[in-house]
Amino acid sequence: MKQKIALVVGATGLVGSNLVQTLLESEEYLKVIVWVRSTTGITHEKLEETIVDFNTLGHYQLNRGVDHIFCCLGTTIKVAKTKQNFKKVDLDYPVTLGRMASEKGVSQFIVISAMGANHKSRVFYNAVKGEMESELRKLSLLGLKIFRPSLLLGNRNDFRFGEKAAEVLSKVIPFVFSGELRKYKPIEGKVVAQAMYRVALHERAGVEVFPSDIIRQIGTNKK
């Protein structure tokens, strides 16, 4: 199989940082390009790092030969400060990247959304994620893979109370997330990263949506 070139955007976040390490260690990828606001601090022969001003994201050009784009962008209202800034990160930037991918014929565009994504939702966060998904679907991408994880577990630079509370709950009383509630069980960022990597390599055409329980199955499958 021809070795691939990957672009990871959001490479310093919880899922993105795990994904970059996975791609660098893989035999399937010849080069891993990252677009970041500040350096990852990683030195690797396969890594190509570009410092990007995301406010002018549309002015950047995709590197020649990019096969897969992994969009791991995401923030919170607490960090973004305003709803407008939140929408820039979780809606505008992913759609701009998707448009680039469509124009260049990128084989796979893999993006992190959220479990409750729905453009009609009264919950602002879920509505923005749903709008992002809807806009990406309009772009005629060769392969669009939407990941909808539940609350993410792992070490972050920023503290997120909801995720930390869910982590404690899942450890103290794990039976809460059994049966019908299994799909709500928190999931480790490294598992999501592993699932994204494996799905990309299949290079299936069309739109596919991966809920959290399926992400866990793919990401923890030893085969």
C-alpha positions in Angstrom: 0.0 0.0 0.0 1.3 3.5 -0.9 2.4 5.4 2.1 0.1 8.3 3.0 0.5 12.0 3.9 -1.6 13.2 6.8 -2.5 16.7 7.9 -3.6 17.0 11.6 -5.2 20.3 12.7 -5.7 20.6 16.4 -2.5 18.6 17.1 -1.9 20.0 20.6 -5.3 18.9 22.0 -6.1 15.7 23.8 -7.1 13.7 20.8 -4.9 15.5 18.3 -1.7 14.9 20.3 -2.4 11.2 20.7 -3.2 11.0 17.0 0.0 12.6 16.0 2.0 10.1 18.0 0.0 7.2 16.4 0.6 8.5 12.9 4.3 9.1 13.5 4.8 5.6 14.8 2.8 4.0 11.9 4.3 2.4 8.8 1.4 3.6 6.6 2.2 7.3 6.8 5.2 8.8 5.1 4.7 12.3 6.4 2.6 13.9 9.2 1.9 17.6 8.7 0.5 19.6 11.6 -1.0 23.1 11.6 -0.8 24.6 15.0 -0.9 28.0 16.8 2.2 27.1 18.8 4.8 24.5 18.4 4.1 20.9 19.5 7.7 20.6 20.7 8.0 17.3 18.8 11.1 16.4 16.8 10.6 13.6 14.3 11.9 12.9 10.8 8.3 12.4 9.5 6.9 15.5 11.1 6.4 18.8 9.3 5.1 21.6 11.5 3.5 24.9 10.3 2.5 27.7 12.7 -0.8 29.0 11.5 -2.9 32.1 12.1 -6.3 30.5 12.2 -8.0 33.8 11.7 -6.7 33.7 8.1 -7.0 29.9 7.7 -8.6 30.2 4.3 -5.4 31.9 2.9 -3.3 28.8 3.5 -2.6 26.2 0.9 -2.8 22.4 1.5 0.6 20.7 1.0 0.8 18.8 -2.2 -0.2 15.1 -2.0 -2.2 15.2 1.3 -4.3 12.1 1.5 -6.0 12.4 4.8 -7.1 15.4 6.9 -7.8 14.9 10.6 -9.7 17.8 12.2 -9.3 17.7 15.9 -10.3 21.3 16.7 -12.5 22.1 19.6 -12.8 24.5 22.5 -15.2 25.5 25.3 -17.2 28.7 26.0 -14.9 29.1 29.1 -11.8 29.2 26.9 -13.4 31.0 23.9 -15.0 33.6 26.2 -17.8 34.4 23.6 -20.2 32.3 21.5 -18.8 34.0 18.4 -15.3 32.9 19.2 -16.6 29.4 20.0 -18.3 29.1 16.6 -15.0 30.2 14.9 -13.2 27.2 16.3 -15.9 24.6 16.3 -17.7 25.6 13.1 -15.9 28.0 10.8 -12.4 26.5 11.0 -13.5 22.8 10.3 -15.8 23.9 7.4 -12.9 26.0 5.9 -10.7 22.9 6.2 -13.4 20.8 4.6 -13.7 23.1 1.7 -9.9 22.9 1.1 -10.2 19.1 1.2 -13.0 19.0 -1.2 -11.2 21.4 -3.7 -8.0 19.3 -3.6 -9.7 15.9 -3.8 -8.5 14.7 -0.4 -9.5 11.1 0.1 -10.5 11.2 3.7 -11.7 14.1 6.0 -12.0 12.9 9.5 -13.5 15.3 12.1 -14.4 15.2 15.7 -17.9 16.3 16.5 -19.9 15.5 19.7 -22.4 12.9 20.9 -25.3 15.3 21.0 -24.7 17.1 17.7 -27.9 18.4 16.2 -28.3 21.7 14.4 -31.8 22.0 15.8 -30.7 21.5 19.4 -31.6 24.2 22.0 -28.2 23.5 23.6 -25.7 25.9 22.0 -22.8 23.5 22.0 -24.7 20.7 20.3 -26.3 23.1 17.8 -22.9 24.3 16.7 -21.6 20.8 16.3 -24.7 19.9 14.3 -24.3 22.9 12.1 -20.7 22.0 11.5 -21.7 18.5 10.4 -24.4 19.8 8.1 -22.1 22.3 6.4 -19.5 19.6 5.8 -22.0 17.2 4.3 -22.7 19.9 1.6 -19.1 19.9 0.4 -19.1 16.7 -1.6 -16.1 15.4 0.2 -14.8 12.0 -1.2 -14.8 10.5 2.3 -16.3 12.3 5.3 -16.0 10.5 8.7 -17.7 12.1 11.6 -16.7 11.0 15.1 -19.2 11.7 17.9 -17.4 10.7 21.2 -18.9 11.1 24.6 -17.0 12.9 27.3 -13.3 12.6 26.7 -10.8 11.3 29.3 -7.1 12.1 29.4 -4.7 14.7 30.5 -5.5 18.2 29.2 -3.8 21.5 29.5 -7.2 23.0 30.5 -9.4 21.7 33.3 -12.9 20.6 32.3 -15.2 19.9 35.2 -17.8 17.9 33.3 -15.2 15.5 31.9 -13.4 15.1 35.2 -16.7 14.4 37.1 -17.6 11.8 34.5 -14.2 10.2 34.9 -14.6 9.9 38.6 -18.1 8.6 38.3 -17.1 5.9 35.8 -14.4 4.6 38.1 -16.4 4.7 41.4 -19.7 3.3 40.1 -19.0 1.9 36.6 -22.3 0.1 36.4 -24.0 3.5 35.8 -22.7 3.3 32.2 -24.0 -0.2 31.4 -26.9 -1.4 29.2 -28.6 1.4 27.4 -26.3 3.9 29.0 -23.2 2.3 27.6 -23.0 4.8 24.8 -22.6 7.6 27.3 -19.6 6.1 29.0 -16.6 8.5 28.9 -13.9 7.5 26.4 -10.2 8.1 26.5 -8.7 10.5 23.9 -6.1 7.9 22.9 -8.9 5.5 22.0 -10.6 8.0 19.8 -7.3 8.8 18.1 -6.6 5.1 17.4 -10.1 4.7 15.9 -9.6 7.7 13.7 -6.4 6.3 12.4 -7.9 2.9 11.7 -11.0 4.3 9.9 -8.9 6.6 7.7 -6.8 3.7 6.4 -10.0 1.9 5.1 -10.5 4.9 2.7 -14.2 4.2 2.3 -16.1 6.7 0.2 -19.1 8.7 1.4 -20.3 9.9 4.8 -20.0 7.8 7.9 -21.0 8.7 11.4 -19.3 6.9 14.4 -21.1 7.1 17.8 -19.0 6.7 20.9 -19.7 3.0 21.6 -18.6 2.2 18.0 -15.5 4.4 18.4 -14.5 2.4 21.5 -14.9 -0.9 19.6 -12.7 0.3 16.7 -10.1 2.0 18.9 -9.7 -0.9 21.3 -9.8 -3.7 18.7 -6.4 -5.5 18.8 -6.7 -6.8 15.3 
